[in-house]
Amino acid sequence: MTRPRQLDAQQYADFGPQGRATRRSRRVPRHHRGWHRRPSAPVLAGGTRLTALAIAVVATGGLTLPAVWTPFDAAAAGHGRPPGVGSPAPRGGHGGGPPGVPAEAATGPAVLPAPAASWMAPVRAPVSSGFRTRQRPNHNGVDLAAPRGTVVHAAAAGTVEVARCDPATGFCDRDGGMDTAGCGWYVDILHADGLLTRYCHLLRRPTVAVGQRVSAGQPIGLVGASGNADGAHVHFEVHVPGVGGDGAVDPVPFFAKRGVRLGGA
């Protein structure tokens, strides 16, 4: 008769005194025990379990969020972005939209502050007649005495509102004179905030068309003497909405406030 096999201490713990596997050893092997156990949350008096957020609240003594949960606007301001404007989210569904769709398609493009308008003189030429002088109280602009054929530039970005021969002049493809009425060939450009600039006495039909978007410095025509002009020059006007009458203001100080010298040769 074969003698029963003797169990050492480890085998006795696993198999029991009769050599049969215990309930614990049948359910989970010893070397796996504890791997799949979920740690229990701390329990307060009364049996209430604490979540991670509740632990943070209790630890801080109130509802103040920890530093890692800094509100977005404060974090954005710390990185040089205006409050409320965030960095674009990466593609692939991390920005709240479907995978592969840019964040702008899901949340709309970030609205950034518009840059300041860039202004420049339409021509580099001296002022030969000023704004509403004693001799010419109805002169609503300044005359810039540039040579015939000099390129005239848009003073700022905007949209062309008028590009035509002044009906008061009638026929513009010739030099005018003091007995000729109107602006001759002229251009009006509407800018941001309702500002308007006017360029009169051009040599020939303007090189821009109504409705065309132009940038600051873009050529719009050539210096001439069409209309009420006794020599080649550009009659230049600036109109500001809200100003009494027709809104005309003196272009020289208007440009000076924008860092541009008007009337320099």
Wavefront OBJ file of the C-alpha trace (Angstrom):
o trace
v 0.000 0.000 0.000
v 1.407 3.309 -1.080
v 1.836 5.858 1.680
v 0.049 9.200 1.217
v 2.264 11.950 -0.204
v 3.359 14.393 2.483
v 2.401 18.031 1.836
v 4.740 20.806 2.693
v 3.470 24.077 4.219
v 2.871 25.799 0.848
v 0.985 22.813 -0.603
v -1.054 22.486 2.592
v -2.185 26.084 2.245
v -3.235 25.503 -1.372
v -4.782 22.043 -1.178
v -5.885 21.634 2.444
v -5.247 18.699 4.745
v -7.030 16.166 2.487
v -5.042 17.060 -0.615
v -8.069 18.656 -2.350
v -7.902 22.115 -3.876
v -9.562 24.696 -1.684
v -12.265 27.088 -2.995
v -9.750 29.911 -3.063
v -7.167 27.979 -5.057
v -9.805 26.758 -7.547
v -11.060 30.265 -8.227
v -7.803 32.221 -8.725
v -4.269 30.827 -8.982
v -2.037 32.067 -6.197
v 0.300 33.961 -8.485
v -2.669 35.931 -9.921
v -4.284 36.820 -6.632
v -4.863 40.520 -6.117
v -4.267 41.527 -9.760
v -7.931 42.171 -10.599
v -9.095 43.542 -7.313
v -10.406 47.139 -7.512
v -9.239 49.185 -4.535
v -12.178 50.328 -2.503
v -12.842 54.056 -2.055
v -12.398 55.527 1.421
v -15.534 55.355 3.568
v -16.800 58.125 5.832
v -18.829 57.591 8.977
v -22.280 56.402 7.958
v -21.010 54.283 5.060
v -20.569 57.073 2.431
v -17.801 56.360 -0.057
v -15.652 59.221 -1.348
v -14.885 59.756 -5.038
v -11.613 61.365 -6.251
v -13.340 64.721 -6.672
v -14.857 64.533 -3.198
v -11.423 63.753 -1.738
v -10.002 66.854 -3.471
v -12.814 69.019 -2.124
v -12.386 67.711 1.406
v -8.596 68.136 1.233
v -8.815 71.764 0.045
v -11.485 72.626 2.594
v -13.971 73.967 0.054
v -15.094 73.933 -3.579
v -11.993 75.678 -4.965
v -10.593 73.619 -7.846
v -6.982 72.454 -7.695
v -4.406 74.365 -9.749
v -4.365 71.715 -12.490
v -7.996 72.598 -13.244
v -7.209 76.245 -14.068
v -10.102 77.830 -16.040
v -9.391 77.962 -19.782
v -9.391 81.753 -20.108
v -6.737 82.177 -17.433
v -4.557 79.565 -19.091
v -5.026 81.207 -22.496
v -4.072 84.616 -21.125
v -0.912 83.111 -19.653
v 0.178 81.972 -23.113
v -0.424 85.292 -24.849
v -3.854 84.481 -26.320
v -6.798 86.794 -25.760
v -9.206 85.475 -23.084
v -11.917 83.342 -24.644
v -9.878 82.474 -27.747
v -8.374 79.031 -27.666
v -5.801 77.203 -29.712
v -7.221 75.185 -32.610
v -7.878 71.624 -31.527
v -6.005 68.890 -33.398
v -7.731 66.887 -36.079
v -9.068 63.445 -35.390
v -12.006 64.103 -33.086
v -10.076 65.655 -30.189
v -11.737 69.052 -30.565
v -15.342 67.957 -30.122
v -16.107 67.269 -33.784
v -16.157 64.053 -35.794
v -12.808 62.360 -36.514
v -10.955 63.966 -39.391
v -12.948 67.213 -39.222
v -11.065 70.392 -38.188
v -12.167 71.929 -34.914
v -13.315 75.046 -36.791
v -15.972 72.981 -38.564
v -17.436 71.860 -35.256
v -17.068 74.946 -33.100
v -16.696 77.775 -35.619
v -13.505 79.711 -36.345
v -11.869 81.620 -33.517
v -12.637 85.296 -33.754
v -9.519 87.307 -33.440
v -9.257 91.100 -33.152
v -9.039 92.876 -36.524
v -5.671 94.544 -37.213
v -5.486 98.329 -37.450
v -5.996 99.784 -40.922
v -2.851 100.640 -42.905
v -2.848 104.064 -44.528
v -0.549 105.690 -47.064
v -0.455 108.870 -49.148
v -2.075 108.450 -52.590
v 0.888 110.290 -54.158
v 4.096 111.861 -52.869
v 3.622 115.508 -53.747
v 3.319 118.891 -52.004
v -0.043 120.391 -51.101
v -0.786 123.195 -53.566
v -4.193 124.093 -52.087
v -5.390 123.312 -48.582
v -8.648 122.245 -46.983
v -11.343 124.959 -46.841
v -8.998 127.895 -46.954
v -10.153 131.496 -46.720
v -9.832 131.816 -50.484
v -11.670 128.541 -51.119
v -14.053 127.856 -48.194
v -15.871 125.135 -50.129
v -12.701 123.219 -51.021
v -13.478 119.903 -49.258
v -10.066 118.347 -49.747
v -6.439 119.075 -50.562
v -4.719 119.357 -53.938
v -1.548 117.262 -54.299
v 0.572 118.725 -57.103
v 2.023 115.541 -58.639
v 3.265 115.533 -62.243
v 0.958 114.345 -65.025
v 0.955 110.562 -65.406
v 2.051 109.858 -61.798
v 0.431 106.689 -60.438
v -2.326 107.326 -57.888
v -2.631 104.717 -55.118
v -5.489 103.696 -52.857
v -4.894 105.294 -49.465
v -6.165 102.202 -47.608
v -7.857 98.897 -48.230
v -11.511 99.089 -49.192
v -14.143 98.657 -51.889
v -14.512 100.856 -54.946
v -17.873 102.643 -54.820
v -17.455 104.996 -57.785
v -15.127 104.907 -60.791
v -16.398 107.160 -63.557
v -16.442 110.496 -65.327
v -18.254 113.081 -63.215
v -21.615 113.831 -64.904
v -21.058 117.510 -64.030
v -17.951 117.464 -66.223
v -19.622 115.718 -69.137
v -16.609 114.796 -71.273
v -13.488 113.807 -69.287
v -10.988 112.681 -71.919
v -9.368 116.126 -72.117
v -7.881 118.668 -69.763
v -10.379 120.868 -67.990
v -10.020 124.376 -66.666
v -11.412 126.771 -64.118
v -14.535 127.148 -66.228
v -15.084 123.361 -66.296
v -17.256 121.799 -63.601
v -16.845 118.641 -61.604
v -14.126 116.145 -60.691
v -13.475 114.794 -64.173
v -12.405 111.176 -63.919
v -12.600 110.227 -60.252
v -12.720 107.303 -57.806
v -14.477 106.866 -54.447
v -13.296 104.076 -52.111
v -15.256 102.953 -49.050
v -13.087 101.805 -46.144
v -13.659 100.257 -42.722
v -15.952 102.102 -40.304
v -17.660 103.896 -43.188
v -14.683 106.119 -44.072
v -14.543 107.264 -47.696
v -11.686 108.650 -49.779
v -12.064 110.487 -53.114
v -9.498 110.972 -55.894
v -10.344 113.567 -58.597
v -8.959 114.902 -61.904
v -7.464 111.619 -63.143
v -5.885 111.534 -66.585
v -8.116 108.831 -68.051
v -10.613 106.170 -67.051
v -9.661 104.645 -63.659
v -7.947 101.265 -63.632
v -10.373 99.877 -61.025
v -14.082 99.037 -61.264
v -17.096 99.482 -58.993
v -17.329 96.708 -56.409
v -13.652 95.807 -56.694
v -11.716 95.179 -53.490
v -8.452 97.122 -53.340
v -5.541 97.035 -50.938
v -3.581 99.940 -49.513
v -1.172 101.200 -52.172
v -2.920 99.544 -55.104
v -2.832 101.695 -58.283
v -6.226 103.130 -59.199
v -5.366 105.649 -61.933
v -2.992 108.372 -63.181
v -2.632 112.031 -62.268
v -4.295 114.335 -64.809
v -6.217 117.587 -65.136
v -9.731 116.517 -66.104
v -12.688 118.499 -64.731
v -12.318 121.676 -62.704
v -8.514 121.847 -62.766
v -6.028 124.435 -63.968
v -3.134 121.975 -64.052
v -2.172 118.403 -63.253
v -2.843 117.403 -59.655
v -4.940 115.075 -57.490
v -7.797 116.564 -55.507
v -7.967 114.243 -52.477
v -10.822 114.103 -49.939
v -11.528 112.135 -46.735
v -15.107 111.757 -45.467
v -15.847 110.512 -41.935
v -19.359 109.357 -40.970
v -20.970 111.338 -38.175
v -19.176 114.561 -39.019
v -21.535 117.461 -39.762
v -22.467 118.294 -43.325
v -20.976 115.964 -45.925
v -18.467 114.437 -43.477
v -15.425 115.999 -45.157
v -12.397 116.444 -42.870
v -8.938 117.870 -43.451
v -6.849 114.956 -44.823
v -3.536 116.325 -43.510
v -4.210 115.978 -39.742
v -6.305 112.851 -40.414
v -3.232 111.159 -41.912
v -0.876 112.621 -39.311
v -2.839 110.834 -36.561
v -2.163 107.597 -38.438
v 1.550 108.222 -38.727
v 1.479 109.267 -42.381
v 2.770 112.561 -43.740
v 0.494 113.874 -46.446
v 1.932 116.501 -48.739
v 5.597 115.494 -48.669
v 7.477 115.651 -51.948
l 1 2 3 4 5 6 7 8 9 10 11 12 13 14 15 16 17 18 19 20 21 22 23 24 25 26 27 28 29 30 31 32 33 34 35 36 37 38 39 40 41 42 43 44 45 46 47 48 49 50 51 52 53 54 55 56 57 58 59 60 61 62 63 64 65 66 67 68 69 70 71 72 73 74 75 76 77 78 79 80 81 82 83 84 85 86 87 88 89 90 91 92 93 94 95 96 97 98 99 100 101 102 103 104 105 106 107 108 109 110 111 112 113 114 115 116 117 118 119 120 121 122 123 124 125 126 127 128 129 130 131 132 133 134 135 136 137 138 139 140 141 142 143 144 145 146 147 148 149 150 151 152 153 154 155 156 157 158 159 160 161 162 163 164 165 166 167 168 169 170 171 172 173 174 175 176 177 178 179 180 181 182 183 184 185 186 187 188 189 190 191 192 193 194 195 196 197 198 199 200 201 202 203 204 205 206 207 208 209 210 211 212 213 214 215 216 217 218 219 220 221 222 223 224 225 226 227 228 229 230 231 232 233 234 235 236 237 238 239 240 241 242 243 244 245 246 247 248 249 250 251 252 253 254 255 256 257 258 259 260 261 262 263 264 265
